[in-house]
Amino acid sequence: MAKEITIYDIAKELSVSAATVSRALQDHRAINANTKRRVITKAEEMGYRSNQFASNLRRRKTNTLGVIVPRLNSHFVSTALAAMEKIASDAGYNIIISQSMESGAKEIMNAKTMFENRVDGLIVSLAYDTDSFEHFEKFAGKGIPVIFFDRVFDGGDIASIVIDNFRNACDITKHLAEQGCRRIMHITGNLKRNVYSERFNGYKQALAEAGLPWTNDLLLETDLSEKAGADAAEKIMAMPQKPDGIFVANDICAATCMHVLQQNGFLIPNDMAVAGFNNDPVSRIAEPNITTINYPAHQMGELAATYMINHLTGAASIHTTNKIILKSELLIRASSLRKK
């Protein structure tokens, strides 16, 4: 394991006293701004972590896992977190949870906080606009394992747990085509993220296989919120050539879009067949019930925590299998079943 950097190491590099380094890191008013900047910059360069758990430092273990998620107000995320918490608690670990609010900049700050709190391992689902692995590299440098779930980086040897988004999107789009839909629209999230780019590619592949056209007006990139669903419905109603099938990349956005369309006289599924994704509770409450993908959120959270703890305890290594793909399947419901 790499040597822990102390204030004495920083002091030696800068030719100042350890007391000066300590005060600078605590933003003490007795230290001038230039010295503070030098100390903070050098501390970051050397991979220093503030000593918030001094007693644990001696044994180099905190029995704490860090978890960073895009947002907490998501059925998928809350289900996965509940499973992680149960596994961690049973194994004697605590969990620190933070949300990036779909901001890469906030995710960087979250990662820094987790690093300084000396988590033993980090579990992450990426924000919409994260485009760099850099803020996770310091964990690797300290031998701290990082596992990604759901929203992950593409390629490489990064440990990740996902579903087959491409195949699931193919299945949904193929189903809509089999129901007689000939102009199928896709409402998605930020295409930087693997989950949405893979679903988009699966959708396009299924259209091609069915001999159906695709044009730019059939793609709508949104934040997949309730408001986005309502806004999408308004845009659909204003389209000169309206879709007869709609595949939305999550259920909450699908439900809102469908509701607004119904309020404006459109019949679901006969005028427009609708499908979502994730199998959120709203998909079973909406009328008609929404066709969706059964997403194993509990299993994903459970596996992420188990995978991490097994690595930390030496029972198994996260480097043995870089990517785990969980089973998920299409659930056909009334929102897409058109009368023959």
C-alpha positions as CSV (number, residue, x, y, z in Angstrom):
1,M,0.0,0.0,0.0
2,A,1.3,3.5,-0.9
3,K,2.7,5.6,2.0
4,E,0.3,8.1,3.6
5,I,1.3,11.7,2.9
6,T,1.5,13.8,6.1
7,I,1.8,17.5,6.8
8,Y,5.5,16.8,7.5
9,D,6.0,15.5,3.9
10,I,4.4,18.7,2.5
11,A,6.4,20.9,4.9
12,K,9.7,19.3,3.7
13,E,8.7,19.8,0.0
14,L,8.0,23.5,0.6
15,S,10.7,24.1,3.2
16,V,8.3,25.4,5.7
17,S,7.2,24.2,9.2
18,A,4.6,21.5,9.8
19,A,2.7,24.0,11.8
20,T,2.5,26.4,8.8
21,V,1.2,23.6,6.7
22,S,-1.4,22.6,9.3
23,R,-2.6,26.2,9.7
24,A,-2.7,26.7,5.9
25,L,-4.8,23.6,5.4
26,Q,-7.2,24.9,8.1
27,D,-7.4,28.3,6.4
28,H,-5.9,30.0,9.5
29,R,-5.9,33.8,9.3
30,A,-2.3,33.9,10.5
31,I,-1.1,32.4,7.2
32,N,-1.0,34.6,4.1
33,A,-2.9,33.9,1.0
34,N,0.1,33.0,-1.1
35,T,1.4,30.5,1.4
36,K,-2.1,28.9,1.6
37,R,-2.2,28.5,-2.2
38,R,1.2,26.9,-2.2
39,V,0.4,24.5,0.5
40,I,-3.0,23.5,-0.9
41,T,-1.6,23.0,-4.4
42,K,1.3,20.9,-3.1
43,A,-1.1,18.9,-0.9
44,E,-3.3,18.0,-3.9
45,E,-0.3,17.1,-6.0
46,M,1.0,14.8,-3.3
47,G,-2.4,13.1,-2.7
48,Y,-2.7,14.3,0.9
49,R,-5.9,13.5,2.7
50,S,-7.0,15.7,5.6
51,N,-6.8,13.8,8.9
52,Q,-10.4,13.6,9.8
53,F,-10.1,10.1,11.2
54,A,-6.7,10.1,12.9
55,S,-7.4,7.0,15.0
56,N,-8.4,5.0,11.9
57,L,-5.3,6.3,10.0
58,R,-3.1,4.2,12.3
59,R,-4.8,1.0,11.1
60,R,-5.5,2.4,7.6
61,K,-9.2,1.3,7.6
62,T,-12.4,3.2,8.4
63,N,-15.0,0.5,7.6
64,T,-16.7,3.1,5.5
65,L,-17.9,2.9,1.9
66,G,-18.6,6.0,-0.2
67,V,-21.4,6.1,-2.7
68,I,-22.0,8.8,-5.3
69,V,-25.2,8.8,-7.2
70,P,-26.7,11.3,-9.7
71,R,-29.8,12.0,-7.6
72,L,-31.6,10.6,-4.6
73,N,-35.2,11.2,-5.9
74,S,-35.2,8.2,-8.1
75,H,-36.8,4.8,-7.4
76,F,-34.0,3.0,-9.1
77,V,-31.3,4.8,-7.0
78,S,-33.2,4.5,-3.7
79,T,-33.8,0.8,-4.3
80,A,-30.1,0.2,-5.1
81,L,-29.0,2.2,-2.1
82,A,-31.2,0.3,0.3
83,A,-29.7,-3.0,-0.9
84,M,-26.1,-1.6,-0.5
85,E,-26.9,-0.4,3.0
86,K,-28.2,-3.8,4.0
87,I,-25.2,-5.6,2.7
88,A,-22.7,-3.1,4.1
89,S,-24.4,-3.1,7.6
90,D,-24.4,-6.9,7.8
91,A,-20.7,-6.8,7.0
92,G,-19.9,-4.1,9.6
93,Y,-19.5,-1.3,7.2
94,N,-21.0,2.2,7.2
95,I,-22.0,4.1,4.0
96,I,-21.6,7.8,3.2
97,I,-23.9,8.8,0.4
98,S,-23.7,12.0,-1.7
99,Q,-25.6,13.1,-4.9
100,S,-24.0,14.9,-7.8
101,M,-27.4,16.5,-8.9
102,E,-26.4,15.5,-12.5
103,S,-23.4,17.8,-12.3
104,G,-19.9,16.6,-13.2
105,A,-18.4,19.6,-11.2
106,K,-20.4,18.5,-8.1
107,E,-19.3,14.9,-8.6
108,I,-15.7,16.0,-8.5
109,M,-16.3,17.8,-5.2
110,N,-18.2,14.7,-3.9
111,A,-15.2,12.5,-4.9
112,K,-12.8,14.8,-3.1
113,T,-14.9,14.7,0.1
114,M,-15.0,10.9,0.0
115,F,-11.2,10.8,-0.5
116,E,-10.7,13.1,2.5
117,N,-13.1,11.1,4.6
118,R,-10.8,8.1,3.9
119,V,-13.4,5.7,2.6
120,D,-12.2,2.2,2.1
121,G,-14.0,1.9,-1.2
122,L,-16.1,4.0,-3.6
123,I,-19.2,3.0,-5.5
124,V,-20.3,5.4,-8.2
125,S,-23.1,6.0,-10.8
126,L,-22.0,8.9,-13.0
127,A,-23.6,12.3,-13.5
128,Y,-25.0,13.3,-16.9
129,D,-22.1,15.4,-18.0
130,T,-19.1,13.6,-16.4
131,D,-16.5,13.3,-19.2
132,S,-13.3,12.5,-17.3
133,F,-12.0,9.8,-15.0
134,E,-9.4,12.1,-13.5
135,H,-11.1,12.7,-10.2
136,F,-11.2,9.0,-9.5
137,E,-7.5,8.5,-10.3
138,K,-6.3,9.5,-6.8
139,F,-8.3,6.6,-5.4
140,A,-6.5,4.1,-7.7
141,G,-3.2,5.8,-6.6
142,K,-3.9,5.0,-3.0
143,G,-5.1,1.5,-3.7
144,I,-8.7,2.4,-2.9
145,P,-11.1,0.3,-5.1
146,V,-13.8,2.0,-7.2
147,I,-16.8,0.2,-8.7
148,F,-19.2,1.9,-11.1
149,F,-22.8,0.8,-11.5
150,D,-25.6,1.6,-14.1
151,R,-23.9,4.8,-15.5
152,V,-20.4,3.8,-16.2
153,F,-17.4,4.7,-18.3
154,D,-17.1,2.9,-21.6
155,G,-14.3,0.5,-22.3
156,G,-11.1,0.0,-20.3
157,D,-10.6,-2.3,-17.3
158,I,-12.9,-0.4,-14.9
159,A,-15.0,-2.5,-12.6
160,S,-18.7,-2.0,-13.5
161,I,-22.1,-3.5,-13.1
162,V,-24.7,-2.8,-15.8
163,I,-27.5,-4.3,-17.8
164,D,-27.7,-4.8,-21.6
165,N,-29.2,-1.4,-22.5
166,F,-28.7,-1.9,-26.2
167,R,-30.6,-5.2,-26.3
168,N,-33.4,-3.9,-24.1
169,A,-33.9,-0.9,-26.3
170,C,-34.0,-3.2,-29.3
171,D,-36.6,-5.3,-27.7
172,I,-38.9,-2.3,-26.9
173,T,-38.6,-0.8,-30.3
174,K,-39.2,-4.2,-32.0
175,H,-42.3,-4.7,-29.9
176,L,-43.6,-1.3,-30.9
177,A,-43.0,-2.1,-34.5
178,E,-44.8,-5.4,-34.1
179,Q,-47.8,-3.5,-32.8
180,G,-48.0,-1.7,-36.1
181,C,-46.1,1.5,-35.2
182,R,-44.4,2.9,-38.2
183,R,-43.1,6.2,-36.9
184,I,-41.4,5.6,-33.5
185,M,-40.0,8.5,-31.5
186,H,-37.3,8.1,-28.8
187,I,-37.2,10.5,-25.8
188,T,-33.9,10.1,-24.0
189,G,-31.4,11.5,-21.5
190,N,-27.9,12.9,-22.1
191,L,-26.3,10.8,-24.8
192,K,-22.9,11.2,-23.2
193,R,-23.9,8.6,-20.7
194,N,-23.6,4.9,-21.6
195,V,-27.1,4.0,-20.6
196,Y,-28.7,6.5,-23.0
197,S,-26.3,6.2,-25.9
198,E,-26.7,2.4,-25.7
199,R,-30.5,2.7,-25.6
200,F,-30.5,5.1,-28.5
201,N,-28.2,2.8,-30.6
202,G,-30.5,-0.2,-29.8
203,Y,-33.5,1.8,-30.8
204,K,-31.9,2.7,-34.2
205,Q,-30.8,-0.8,-34.8
206,A,-34.3,-2.2,-34.3
207,L,-35.7,0.5,-36.6
208,A,-33.3,-0.6,-39.3
209,E,-34.1,-4.2,-38.8
210,A,-37.8,-3.5,-39.1
211,G,-37.2,-1.3,-42.2
212,L,-38.6,1.8,-40.5
213,P,-37.3,5.3,-41.1
214,W,-35.4,7.4,-38.6
215,T,-35.1,11.2,-38.8
216,N,-33.7,13.8,-36.4
217,D,-37.1,14.9,-35.3
218,L,-37.8,11.5,-33.9
219,L,-35.1,12.0,-31.2
220,L,-35.7,14.3,-28.2
221,E,-32.8,14.6,-25.7
222,T,-34.1,15.8,-22.2
223,D,-33.3,15.4,-18.5
224,L,-36.1,12.8,-18.3
225,S,-37.9,14.6,-15.5
226,E,-41.6,14.9,-15.0
227,K,-41.5,18.4,-16.6
228,A,-39.5,17.0,-19.5
229,G,-42.3,14.5,-20.1
230,A,-44.9,17.3,-20.2
231,D,-42.7,19.4,-22.5
232,A,-42.2,16.4,-24.7
233,A,-45.9,15.9,-25.1
234,E,-46.3,19.6,-26.1
235,K,-43.6,19.2,-28.8
236,I,-45.2,16.0,-30.1
237,M,-48.6,17.7,-30.4
238,A,-47.0,20.5,-32.4
239,M,-45.2,18.1,-34.8
240,P,-46.7,18.2,-38.4
241,Q,-46.1,14.4,-38.7
242,K,-46.7,12.9,-35.3
243,P,-45.2,9.6,-34.1
244,D,-47.5,6.6,-33.5
245,G,-45.1,5.0,-31.1
246,I,-43.0,6.6,-28.3
247,F,-40.1,4.9,-26.5
248,V,-39.0,6.9,-23.4
249,A,-35.8,6.1,-21.5
250,N,-37.4,6.2,-18.1
251,D,-40.9,5.6,-16.7
252,I,-41.5,8.9,-14.9
253,C,-41.0,10.9,-18.0
254,A,-43.1,8.4,-20.0
255,A,-46.0,8.6,-17.5
256,T,-46.1,12.4,-17.6
257,C,-45.8,12.5,-21.4
258,M,-48.6,10.0,-21.7
259,H,-50.8,11.8,-19.2
260,V,-50.5,15.1,-21.1
261,L,-51.3,13.5,-24.4
262,Q,-54.4,11.8,-22.9
263,Q,-55.6,15.2,-21.5
264,N,-55.4,16.5,-25.0
265,G,-57.5,13.8,-26.5
266,F,-55.0,11.2,-27.7
267,L,-55.8,7.6,-27.1
268,I,-53.1,5.4,-25.6
269,P,-52.1,3.0,-27.2
270,N,-54.3,3.3,-30.3
271,D,-53.2,6.8,-31.4
272,M,-49.7,6.5,-29.8
273,A,-48.3,3.4,-28.2
274,V,-46.0,4.2,-25.3
275,A,-43.1,2.4,-23.6
276,G,-40.8,3.4,-20.7
277,F,-37.8,1.9,-19.0
278,N,-36.9,0.9,-15.4
279,N,-40.1,-0.6,-14.1
280,D,-40.7,2.2,-11.5
281,P,-43.9,2.0,-9.4
282,V,-45.4,4.7,-11.6
283,S,-45.4,2.3,-14.5
284,R,-47.9,0.1,-12.7
285,I,-50.0,3.0,-11.4
286,A,-50.4,4.9,-14.6
287,E,-53.5,4.1,-16.7
288,P,-52.9,2.3,-18.9
289,N,-50.0,0.5,-17.2
290,I,-46.8,1.3,-19.0
291,T,-44.7,-1.2,-21.0
292,T,-41.2,-1.1,-19.6
293,I,-38.0,-2.9,-18.8
294,N,-37.6,-4.7,-15.5
295,Y,-34.4,-3.2,-14.2
296,P,-32.9,-5.2,-11.3
297,A,-32.0,-2.2,-9.1
298,H,-32.0,-4.2,-5.8
299,Q,-29.7,-6.9,-7.3
300,M,-27.4,-4.2,-8.8
301,G,-27.0,-2.4,-5.4
302,E,-26.6,-5.7,-3.5
303,L,-24.0,-7.0,-6.0
304,A,-22.0,-3.7,-5.9
305,A,-21.7,-3.7,-2.1
306,T,-20.9,-7.4,-2.0
307,Y,-18.4,-7.1,-4.8
308,M,-16.7,-4.2,-3.0
309,I,-16.6,-5.8,0.5
310,N,-15.4,-9.1,-0.9
311,H,-12.5,-7.2,-2.5
312,L,-11.7,-5.3,0.7
313,T,-11.7,-8.5,2.8
314,G,-9.6,-10.4,0.4
315,A,-12.4,-12.9,-0.5
316,A,-12.3,-11.9,-4.2
317,S,-10.9,-9.2,-6.4
318,I,-12.8,-6.6,-8.4
319,H,-10.1,-7.0,-11.1
320,T,-11.1,-10.6,-11.8
321,T,-14.2,-9.6,-13.8
322,N,-14.2,-6.0,-15.1
323,K,-17.8,-5.9,-16.2
324,I,-20.9,-7.7,-14.8
325,I,-24.0,-7.6,-17.0
326,L,-27.2,-8.4,-15.1
327,K,-30.4,-9.9,-16.6
328,S,-33.2,-7.6,-17.5
329,E,-36.3,-8.2,-19.6
330,L,-39.2,-6.5,-21.4
331,L,-42.5,-6.3,-19.5
332,I,-45.4,-5.8,-22.0
333,R,-48.4,-3.9,-20.6
334,A,-51.5,-2.1,-21.9
335,S,-49.8,1.2,-22.9
336,S,-48.3,-0.4,-26.0
337,L,-50.8,-3.2,-26.8
338,R,-52.7,-1.9,-29.8
339,K,-56.0,-3.4,-30.9
340,K,-55.6,-5.5,-34.0
